[in-house]
């Protein structure tokens, strides 16, 4: 019998358009999802064109298709294409935004307990180098960022609110729009790490109220590795300058002057992996063709089924938190190390991953966790695959 979410989406077609579905049971979508054939084709065709006519020439041929990538991402986020910069990955996009904020001694950064390690390392760097102050907003009883505590922590020294929307280690979806409301009310810059969000959660930057949003292509968008994007609110572009520039981001107008681009592409640099860009554009278009609301409904449904099934296995404990949960499902099994479980499942062509305390130290230390298993579902996964995974975990 088909589930409601499966009835709304043609899962057989989704799987037939995903070559990897015939090779593996893939529950590592929060790491890198399986690419659909359209994304594979977009990249290979451009690489073949580069091989035939040359890289610069192929880029010129693809100019309109590259421009369409910005339009597609703008549709995905409900913004203008002038507010989108294409970058190599989410970390690059996030760092470009973060280091564009002029943080000085005494300026406060507010973040979350479940903040990702790459981000927190950069908070520590500006604390060391510039004297900025890192303040962690506590979690509420559900495990998400405590909105009331955030409101109480606001003062005139808060220069930036920077949070991870969907942390890597526990199903949580932080209340991004509620954070945005507070940031706007107090005129504070708001940077949202949405690395895990696009492609599994419908996003609207106007509703969220963020000033920056960074994301990758390889995760739930099902795009290629080495692709990503950065959203920069248009109103900021008159006052904010990227930490690095080249002759794509700016024009050298005289010996002693340059002019920045007027749009978010001032955060880009001249050289692109055009095959990856076109693959990213194809991935966004593919997601939009299914509908983000339908994708989100199915992902949440599958994740709920997986949590329930895992909780019925003796010795298995699920470790997800949050009032709202997404497609990331985390768990432990008594007496087994997470890397060993990953390796054993991989021998059965089942892909899961593990998340360690090093990736989200504050949250995992708070919960007494050091190493957990992560099974992240996507809409092309099936109930039968969930049964296969749970049977394999039970048998270990």
C-alpha positions as CSV (number, residue, x, y, z in Angstrom):
1,X,0.0,0.0,0.0
2,X,1.4,3.4,-1.0
3,X,1.9,6.1,1.7
4,X,0.1,9.4,1.2
5,X,3.4,11.1,0.4
6,X,4.3,8.4,-2.2
7,X,0.9,8.8,-3.8
8,X,1.5,12.5,-4.3
9,X,4.9,11.9,-5.9
10,X,5.9,9.5,-8.6
11,X,8.6,7.7,-6.6
12,X,9.1,5.1,-9.3
13,X,10.0,7.8,-11.8
14,X,12.2,9.6,-9.3
15,X,14.1,6.3,-8.7
16,X,14.3,5.5,-12.4
17,X,15.8,8.9,-13.0
18,X,18.4,8.3,-10.3
19,X,21.1,5.8,-11.4
20,X,22.4,5.3,-7.9
21,X,19.1,3.8,-6.7
22,X,19.9,0.6,-8.5
23,X,23.3,0.4,-6.9
24,X,22.9,1.3,-3.2
25,X,20.4,2.0,-0.5
26,X,21.4,5.6,0.2
27,X,20.7,7.1,3.6
28,X,23.5,9.6,3.4
29,X,21.6,12.5,1.8
30,X,22.8,14.9,4.4
31,X,26.3,14.2,3.2
32,X,25.8,14.0,-0.5
33,X,22.6,12.9,-2.1
34,X,22.4,10.8,-5.2
35,X,22.3,12.9,-8.4
36,X,19.5,12.5,-10.8
37,X,20.3,11.8,-14.5
38,X,19.5,15.4,-15.5
39,X,22.3,16.7,-13.2
40,X,24.8,14.2,-14.4
41,X,24.0,15.0,-18.1
42,X,24.3,18.8,-17.6
43,X,27.8,18.4,-16.2
44,X,29.1,15.8,-18.7
45,X,27.7,17.6,-21.7
46,X,29.5,20.8,-20.7
47,X,32.8,18.9,-20.0
48,X,32.5,17.4,-23.4
49,X,31.9,20.8,-25.0
50,X,34.9,22.2,-23.2
51,X,37.0,19.3,-24.6
52,X,35.8,19.9,-28.1
53,X,35.9,23.7,-28.4
54,X,37.8,25.0,-25.3
55,X,36.9,26.2,-21.8
56,X,36.4,29.9,-22.5
57,X,34.5,29.2,-25.6
58,X,32.3,26.7,-23.9
59,X,31.5,29.2,-21.2
60,X,30.4,31.7,-23.8
61,X,28.1,29.1,-25.4
62,X,26.6,28.3,-22.0
63,X,26.2,31.9,-20.9
64,X,22.4,32.0,-21.0
65,X,22.2,28.6,-19.2
66,X,24.5,29.9,-16.5
67,X,22.4,33.1,-16.2
68,X,19.4,30.8,-15.7
69,X,21.0,29.2,-12.7
70,X,20.7,32.5,-10.8
71,X,17.0,32.8,-11.8
72,X,16.3,29.2,-10.6
73,X,18.1,29.7,-7.2
74,X,16.1,33.0,-6.8
75,X,12.9,31.1,-7.3
76,X,14.0,28.5,-4.8
77,X,14.6,31.2,-2.1
78,X,12.0,33.8,-3.2
79,X,14.4,36.6,-3.9
80,X,15.9,38.4,-6.9
81,X,18.7,36.9,-9.0
82,X,20.7,40.0,-8.2
83,X,20.8,38.8,-4.6
84,X,22.5,35.4,-5.5
85,X,26.3,34.7,-5.8
86,X,27.5,31.3,-7.0
87,X,30.3,29.9,-4.9
88,X,32.4,26.7,-4.6
89,X,30.6,25.4,-1.5
90,X,28.6,26.4,1.5
91,X,31.7,27.0,3.6
92,X,33.1,29.5,1.1
93,X,29.8,31.3,0.9
94,X,29.4,31.4,4.7
95,X,32.9,32.7,5.2
96,X,32.5,35.4,2.5
97,X,29.4,36.7,4.3
98,X,30.9,36.3,7.8
99,X,34.1,38.2,7.1
100,X,32.2,40.9,5.3
101,X,30.8,41.9,8.7
102,X,33.1,44.4,10.4
103,X,33.5,42.8,13.8
104,X,35.5,44.8,16.4
105,X,36.6,44.3,19.9
106,X,33.6,43.9,22.2
107,X,31.1,43.2,19.4
108,X,28.9,40.2,20.3
109,X,28.1,37.2,18.1
110,X,25.0,35.3,19.1
111,X,24.9,31.7,18.0
112,X,23.4,28.3,19.0
113,X,24.4,25.3,21.0
114,X,24.1,23.1,17.8
115,X,26.3,25.4,15.7
116,X,28.5,23.6,13.1
117,X,32.2,23.3,13.9
118,X,33.4,25.2,10.7
119,X,31.4,28.2,11.7
120,X,32.4,28.1,15.4
121,X,36.1,27.9,14.5
122,X,35.7,31.2,12.6
123,X,33.9,32.7,15.7
124,X,36.9,31.7,17.7
125,X,39.3,33.2,15.1
126,X,37.6,36.6,15.2
127,X,37.4,36.4,19.0
128,X,41.2,35.8,19.1
129,X,42.2,38.3,16.3
130,X,39.7,41.1,16.9
131,X,38.4,40.7,20.4
132,X,34.8,39.9,19.3
133,X,32.7,38.1,21.9
134,X,30.9,34.7,21.3
135,X,27.7,34.2,23.2
136,X,25.8,30.9,22.9
137,X,22.0,31.1,23.1
138,X,20.8,28.2,25.2
139,X,18.4,25.6,23.8
140,X,14.8,25.3,25.0
141,X,13.2,22.0,26.3
142,X,12.8,20.7,22.8
143,X,16.5,21.2,21.9
144,X,16.0,24.1,19.5
145,X,17.3,27.6,20.0
146,X,15.4,29.3,22.8
147,X,13.7,32.3,21.2
148,X,12.9,33.9,24.6
149,X,16.5,33.6,25.7
150,X,17.7,35.1,22.4
151,X,15.4,38.1,23.0
152,X,16.8,38.6,26.5
153,X,20.4,38.5,25.3
154,X,20.0,41.3,22.8
155,X,21.8,44.5,23.7
156,X,23.6,47.3,21.9
157,X,26.8,45.3,21.5
158,X,25.2,42.5,19.5
159,X,26.6,42.9,15.9
160,X,25.6,39.5,14.4
161,X,23.2,36.7,14.9
162,X,24.6,33.6,13.1
163,X,22.9,30.2,13.4
164,X,22.8,26.8,11.7
165,X,19.3,26.2,10.4
166,X,19.5,22.4,10.3
167,X,22.4,21.1,12.4
168,X,24.3,18.1,11.2
169,X,23.7,15.9,14.2
170,X,20.1,15.4,15.3
171,X,17.0,16.1,13.1
172,X,16.6,19.6,14.5
173,X,15.2,22.5,12.4
174,X,15.9,25.7,14.3
175,X,13.2,28.4,14.2
176,X,14.8,30.6,11.6
177,X,11.9,32.9,11.0
178,X,11.5,33.7,14.7
179,X,15.2,34.5,14.8
180,X,14.7,36.8,11.8
181,X,11.9,38.7,13.4
182,X,14.1,39.5,16.4
183,X,17.1,40.4,14.2
184,X,15.0,42.8,12.2
185,X,13.3,44.4,15.2
186,X,16.7,45.2,16.6
187,X,18.5,46.1,13.3
188,X,21.0,43.2,13.8
189,X,22.7,41.4,10.9
190,X,21.5,37.8,10.5
191,X,23.6,35.0,8.8
192,X,21.8,31.7,8.3
193,X,23.8,28.6,7.5
194,X,21.3,26.7,5.4
195,X,23.7,24.0,4.2
196,X,21.2,21.1,4.9
197,X,18.0,23.0,4.1
198,X,17.5,23.6,0.4
199,X,16.0,20.6,-1.3
200,X,14.3,19.2,1.8
201,X,12.7,22.3,3.3
202,X,10.8,25.0,1.4
203,X,12.7,28.3,2.0
204,X,11.6,31.9,1.7
205,X,14.2,34.5,2.7
206,X,11.6,37.2,3.0
207,X,9.7,35.1,5.5
208,X,12.9,34.1,7.3
209,X,14.2,37.6,7.4
210,X,17.9,36.7,7.1
211,X,20.5,39.1,5.6
212,X,22.8,36.2,4.3
213,X,22.1,32.6,3.6
214,X,24.7,30.1,2.5
215,X,24.0,26.7,1.0
216,X,25.6,23.8,-0.9
217,X,24.5,21.9,-3.9
218,X,25.6,18.4,-3.0
219,X,23.2,17.6,-0.1
220,X,19.4,17.7,-0.4
221,X,19.5,19.6,-3.7
222,X,21.1,16.6,-5.2
223,X,23.6,18.7,-7.1
224,X,27.3,18.2,-7.7
225,X,30.0,18.4,-5.1
226,X,32.0,21.7,-5.4
227,X,28.9,23.8,-5.9
228,X,27.0,26.2,-3.7
229,X,25.5,29.7,-3.4
230,X,25.2,32.7,-1.2
231,X,22.2,34.9,-0.8
232,X,22.8,38.6,0.2
233,X,19.9,40.9,0.9
234,X,19.8,43.7,-1.7
235,X,19.6,46.4,0.9
236,X,23.0,45.4,2.3
237,X,24.9,45.7,-1.0
238,X,25.3,49.5,-0.6
239,X,27.1,49.1,2.7
240,X,28.8,45.8,2.8
241,X,32.0,44.7,1.0
242,X,33.4,41.2,0.5
243,X,36.6,40.3,2.3
244,X,38.3,39.6,-1.1
245,X,37.9,41.0,-4.5
246,X,39.0,40.3,-8.1
247,X,38.2,41.8,-11.5
248,X,34.9,39.9,-11.6
249,X,33.7,41.4,-8.3
250,X,34.9,44.9,-9.1
251,X,36.1,47.1,-12.0
252,X,39.4,48.9,-11.9
253,X,38.2,52.3,-13.0
254,X,41.4,54.4,-12.5
255,X,44.8,54.0,-11.1
256,X,43.6,54.8,-7.6
257,X,40.0,53.7,-7.8
258,X,37.7,50.6,-8.3
259,X,34.0,50.1,-8.3
260,X,32.2,47.1,-6.9
261,X,29.6,45.3,-8.8
262,X,26.1,46.5,-7.8
263,X,24.8,42.9,-7.2
264,X,25.6,39.9,-5.0
265,X,28.1,38.7,-7.6
266,X,30.6,41.0,-6.0
267,X,31.0,38.0,-3.6
268,X,32.1,35.7,-6.5
269,X,35.4,35.4,-8.2
270,X,36.2,35.2,-11.9
271,X,36.9,31.5,-12.3
272,X,34.1,29.0,-12.2
273,X,33.7,25.3,-12.6
274,X,31.1,25.8,-15.2
275,X,30.1,22.1,-15.4
276,X,29.4,22.2,-11.6
277,X,27.4,25.5,-12.0
278,X,25.3,24.0,-14.7
279,X,24.8,20.8,-12.7
280,X,23.7,23.0,-9.7
281,X,21.2,24.8,-11.9
282,X,19.8,21.5,-13.2
283,X,19.5,20.2,-9.6
284,X,17.6,23.3,-8.5
285,X,15.3,23.0,-11.5
286,X,14.7,19.3,-10.8
287,X,13.8,20.0,-7.2
288,X,11.4,22.8,-8.3
289,X,9.8,20.5,-10.8
290,X,8.8,18.1,-7.9
291,X,7.7,21.0,-5.7
292,X,9.5,21.8,-2.4
293,X,6.3,21.4,-0.3
294,X,5.7,17.9,-1.7
295,X,9.4,17.0,-1.1
296,X,9.3,18.3,2.4
297,X,6.2,16.4,3.3
298,X,7.6,13.1,2.0
299,X,11.0,13.6,3.6
300,X,9.4,14.3,7.0
301,X,7.1,11.3,6.6
302,X,9.9,8.9,5.8
303,X,12.1,10.3,8.6
304,X,9.2,9.8,11.0
305,X,8.8,6.2,9.9
306,X,12.5,5.5,10.2
307,X,12.6,6.9,13.8
308,X,9.7,4.8,14.8
309,X,11.2,1.7,13.3
310,X,14.6,2.3,14.9
311,X,13.1,2.8,18.3
312,X,11.6,-0.7,18.1
313,X,15.0,-2.3,17.8
314,X,16.5,-3.6,21.1
315,X,19.6,-1.6,22.0
316,X,18.9,1.3,19.6
317,X,18.3,4.8,20.9
318,X,17.3,7.6,18.6
319,X,19.0,11.0,19.5
320,X,17.0,13.5,17.5
321,X,15.9,16.8,19.1
322,X,13.7,19.8,18.2
323,X,10.1,20.9,18.1
324,X,10.4,20.5,14.3
325,X,12.4,17.7,12.7
326,X,13.7,17.1,9.2
327,X,15.1,14.2,7.2
328,X,18.1,13.7,9.4
329,X,17.7,10.7,11.8
330,X,20.4,10.0,14.3
331,X,20.8,7.0,16.7
332,X,23.2,4.8,18.6
333,X,23.3,1.0,19.2
334,X,24.5,-0.4,22.4
335,X,27.9,-2.0,22.4
336,X,28.8,-0.8,18.8
337,X,30.9,2.0,17.6
338,X,29.3,4.2,15.0
339,X,32.2,3.9,12.4
340,X,32.0,0.1,12.7
341,X,28.3,0.1,12.1
342,X,28.8,2.4,9.0
343,X,31.4,0.0,7.6
344,X,29.2,-3.1,8.2
345,X,26.2,-1.6,6.5
346,X,28.4,-0.4,3.6
347,X,29.3,-4.0,2.9
348,X,25.5,-4.6,2.4
349,X,25.3,-1.6,0.0
350,X,23.6,0.5,2.6
351,X,25.0,4.0,3.1
352,X,24.8,5.8,6.4
353,X,27.3,8.2,8.1
354,X,28.4,9.1,11.6
355,X,28.6,12.4,13.3
356,X,31.1,13.1,16.1
357,X,31.4,15.6,18.9
358,X,34.0,17.5,16.8
359,X,31.2,18.6,14.4
360,X,28.8,20.1,17.0
361,X,30.7,20.1,20.2
362,X,28.5,22.2,22.5
363,X,25.3,20.4,21.7
364,X,26.8,16.9,21.8
365,X,28.7,17.6,25.0
366,X,25.5,19.0,26.6
367,X,23.7,15.7,25.7
368,X,26.6,13.4,26.6
369,X,27.1,12.2,23.1
370,X,30.5,11.5,21.4
371,X,29.7,9.6,18.2
372,X,26.3,8.9,16.7
373,X,25.0,7.3,13.5
374,X,23.1,9.4,11.0
375,X,20.7,8.0,8.4
376,X,19.3,10.9,6.3
377,X,16.4,10.2,4.1
378,X,15.3,11.7,0.8
379,X,12.1,11.5,-1.3
380,X,13.5,8.8,-3.5
381,X,14.0,6.5,-0.5
382,X,11.2,3.9,0.1
383,X,9.6,2.1,3.0
384,X,11.2,-1.1,1.8
385,X,14.6,0.5,2.1
386,X,13.8,1.6,5.6
387,X,12.9,-2.0,6.5
388,X,16.2,-3.2,5.0
389,X,18.2,-0.7,7.0
390,X,16.4,-1.5,10.3
391,X,16.8,-5.3,9.7
392,X,20.5,-4.8,9.0
393,X,21.0,-2.7,12.2
394,X,19.1,-5.2,14.3
395,X,21.2,-8.1,13.0
396,X,24.5,-6.4,13.8
